[in-house]
Amino acid sequence: MLRRNIRLRREYLYRKSLEGKERLLYEKKRKIKEALEEGKPIPTELRNEEAALRQEIDLEDNYTSIPKTHIDDEYANATVRDPKILLTTSRDPSAPLIQFVKELKFVFPNAERMNRGSQVISEIIESCRAHEFTDVILVHEHRGIPDGLILSHLPFGPTAYFGLLNVVTRHDIKDKKAIGTMPEAYPHLILDNFKTKLGERTANILKHLFPVPKPDTKRIVTFANRSDYISFRHHIYEKPGGPKSVELKEIGPRFELRLYQVKLGTMEQSEAQIEWVIRPYMNTTKKRSFIGNEPEPDDKRNRNKA
């Protein structure tokens, strides 16, 4: 199993190293296609390669004409089988952290919770690969308050590091009748304001934690991005007065996520390439949003209408 994982990792890194060459070749073919369709002369820098490129274009179809990326390899099996997630914590977890992870187990379908004990990360990842887990979620805390969440996709990555803020668990809500019971049906997903390239990458990581739901399920999970803070909300809806009346009911938990690093590899690979990381100077760029579009202030919106 270890040799197989090493071989698969090398093959993945080799395919990833070819991405630049494939993208350059794709751009050359695109320019030749545009010139032929518009009846323009072939660009001067491509005339020596025209015959070979046109031969390749003739052999392509809709599936092979667009180059694949390492993201396609990372989630190649996502549509084949449902995600299988392992949830664990940092060592010696406090009671609030254990309670929060217990609730996360019901948020993510097909999730299993494991007591960390004295196991190291490399042992956990290797065991998850052997048992065909698709993702590992590790939750950290500071003085009894959950403050970090690491999400690692198996077997090749990526790994996303999130800060965890404003955690409110179902256990913290005193009125148990108001929140009701938590259903285990596969939820519908709402991903709001993930507009940039990094936002699409983040949404891609989050959405593959959930299997495809049935059309009539009444459970909804929302990830709403505002100013690079991703709000998680968990609802069920009912139609008490017929199809035109919809009543939302929040069932918890709720929390905010702040992305601060995406790594091209799994959690235990310290040598893995960093795809994106937040830098200290980025905290001062208040007018710039990295994950989604920044909403306009009300006064500016009113001036535009006027």
N, C-alpha and C positions, 0 to 999 in steps of 0.2 A: 504493500500500500504506500509506503514512504517513497519508494523508487517511482511508482506510478505518479504520485503527486508532484515529484520533482520534474519528471518528464513533461507532464501536462503544463506545469508552470513555465518551463523553458519554451514549449511550443507557443504558449500564449504570449510570452515576451517577444519571441521571434516575429509572430504575426503583428504585434503592436509596433515593432521596429520598422515593418514594411509600410506602415500607414502613410508616411511622408511621400514615399516613392509612388504609391498607388494614387494618392491625391494629386500629385504633379501630373501623372499620366492621365488621370481623369480630366484635369483642366485642359490638357492638350487636345484630347478627343472632343471635349465640349466646344472648343474654339473651331475645330474643323467642321463639326456638325453645324454650328451656327453659320459658318461661311458657306457651306453647301446649301443650306436651306434658304439663305438670303441671296444667293447668287453672287457673293462677293469673292474676290481672289483669296487664296489660302495665305495666311500670315507668313511673312518672309522667314521667320525663325523656325517654322514648322515644315517648310517645303522638302527638306531632306528626309523627314520622317513620315511624310504624307502617305506613301504607299503602305507602309507597315501599319500605321494607325488606322487607315481606312479598312484594311483587312480585319483588324481587331474589332472595329465598329460593326462590320457586317456579321460577325460571329456572336455579338452580344444580344441579350434579350432584356426584358424589363427587370429581371432579378439580378443579372450580372453587370448591368451597365453602371450601377451606383456602387462606389467602393464601400466596403464594410469598415467599421471602426472597432476599437477594443470594447466599446460599450455593447456592441452586438454579441461579442464573445462572453462578456460578463453575465448577460441575461439571456443567453441562448436557449436555456431550458425553462425560462419563466412561464412560457405558454404551454409547456408540456405537462408540468406537474405543479400542484399547489405548493406555496411556500411552507417551510417547516422551520420554526424559529426556536432558538434556545435563549432563555432569559436568565441572567445571573447578575450578581452584584460584586462590589468590591469586598475585600476581606473584612470579617467581623462587622456585618451590617447591623445598623440600629433597627429598632422596631418600626419606626416610620418608613425606612427604606424597604424593609421586607413587605410592609403593607402595600406600598406603592407598586412594587414589582408583582405582587399577587394580583393587583388590579390590572396591571399591564397585560398579564397573562390572558385575561378575558377580552382585552381590547384587540389584541392580535390573534386572529384565528389560527389554529394548529400550533400554538405556542406551548412550550414546556419550560417549567421553572426548575432551576438547579441550584442547590446550596453550594456556594463557592468552596467552602472549606479551605484547605491549604493548596488547592490546585493552582498551577501557574497558567498563564494565558496560552502558551504554546501547546500544553497538554489538552486544554479545553478545545482549541481549534482543531487539533488533530483528531480528537474523539468525535467532534461534530462532522468532520469530513468523512470519517469511517461510517457514521450512522446516517449520512446523506441529509444533514441539515442544510438549509439554504442560507440562513442568516443567524448571526449571533448578536444579541443586544446586551451590553454591559452598562449597568447604572451605577454611578458614583454618588457620594454624599460628602457633605462637610458639616460636622457637628450636628448630625441627625437630620439635615435637610438635603434632599436630593438636588444635586447641582450639576450633574454631567451625564451624558448619554452617548455611548459609542455604538455605532451600528456598522457591522461588518458583513459583507455579502460573501458567500462561499461558492466555489472554491478559490476564485482568483481575486476577489475584491469587487468594488471599491469599499473603503472604510470611511465613514463620515463621523466627524466629532462634533457634538452639539453641546452647548451650554444649556442647562435646564433651570427655568425660572418660574416663580409664582405657581408652585405645585399645590393643587387642591384635590385631595383624594375623596372618594365616596365615603371613606371612613370618617373624614373630618366633618361631613355634613350631618347635623344632628337629626334632621327630619327625614327619617328613612322612607316614610310613605310618599314624600314628594319626589324622590328620585326613582323609586320602584326597583324592580329587578333588572339585571343586565342580561339581555338576550345574547345567545351565542351564534346567531345567524351571521352569514358573511355580509359585511356592510357595503353600502354604496360609498364612494369616495368623492369628496369635493376638494379640489386643489386650486386655491384662489391666488392669483397674482404671482405666478412663477414665470415671468416673462423673459428674463435674460437667459443667456446660455447656461450660466451657473444655476439659475432658477430651474431650468428644464432638467438639468442634471440632478438637482436636489429632489425635484418632483419624481423623477425616474427612480431614485433610490427609495423614496418613501412609498410609492404606489406598489412596488413589487413586494412589499411586506404583506399585502392583502390579496387573497384569491378573488376570482371573478364571482360576484354575487348573483343571486337569482333576481329577476326583474321585480318581483313583488315583495322583496325584503323591506322592512320598515326601519332598519337601522342605518344611521348616517354617521360617517366619520369625516371631520373637516380639518384641513390644514390650510389656514388663511395667513398669508404673508403681509405684514405691514411694517415698513421700515426695517426689513431684514429680521424681524422677530416673527417666528412662525407660531401662530396660536393653534393649539389642538383643542377641539371640542367634539363631544360625543353625544348624539341625540337619537331619539326614536320619534317617529311621527305617527299620528293617528288622524283618522277622518271621522270625527264624531257626528257631523251633520251631512255626510255624503261626500262625493268627490270634490266639491268646490270649497269645502272647509277643511283646512289642514292645521293641526295643532302640534307644535314642536315641544318636546320634553327633554331637557338635558339630564343625562344619567351619569355623567362623570366617568373618569376623572378629567381634570383640565390642567393644562400647563402650557408654557411657552418654550420654544426652542430657538437657540441662536447658533447658526452654523459658524464654525471657526476653522475647520480644516476638512479637506477631502483628499484621501490618499489612494493611489493606484496599487492596492495590495490588501492583504488581510491584516488583522489587528496585530499579530505577533511579528510581522515583517518590518523591522525598524529600518531596513535599507530600501523600502519601497518608495517610489517616486511620489512627491507631493504634487497633486494636481492644482490645488488652490488652498491658500491659507490667509487668514486675516492678519494684517500687519498693524503695528501700533498707530502709524500715521493715518490708517483708514478710519479710525474712530473720530477724526476731526472732519471727515468729508460728509457733512450733514446733508448736503444737497444731492448726494449720489447714493443710489440704492443698487446693491450687487445682485440681489435675487429677483426683484420685481420692479415694477414701475412705481415711483413715488407719487402718491396722490397729491393733487394740487391743493393749496390752502383755500379756504372758503372765500377770502377776500379777492384772491387772484381769479378764482372761478367766476365770481360776481362781476369783476371788471371785464372779463372776456365776453360775458353775456351782454353787458351794456354796450 
